[in-house]
């Protein structure tokens, strides 16, 4: 990501980069949208080098992370009105610290089970992706400190 606010030593894991679209950033974290259009699914990735676990953040960063995660969750809840919002840091496949925020519905394909490995990813259409990004960037732009990606 060519973002002047991201530390030079931060690199997004190539698997995350391939599976997501950059939505924008908070002061600490990048906000990414999963390319799987089956679920409203965003990831929060602290833009710090070599992080694997939440406890590796400094105390002020942990506080900032929680604020950013809650702000993202509130936007997801407002935009999508899910039956449940799943927030999870797994890292078994991609060890880089990243936290999933997934809007779940009793009508979704994997309910009530986990989404991972249940169904092949369902790519967005070009128009669907553009609309999802527009809505997310507009809603997140109301959150102090969020800077939307251009495009």
Secondary structure, 3 states (H helix, E strand, C coil): CCCCCCCCCCCCCHHHHHHEEEEEECCCEEEEEECECCCCEEEEEECCCCCCCHHHCCHHHHHHHHHHHHHHHHHHHHHHCCCEEEEECCCCCCCCCCEEEEEECCCCCCCCCCCCCCCCCCECCHHHHHHHHHHHHHHHCCCCCCEECCC
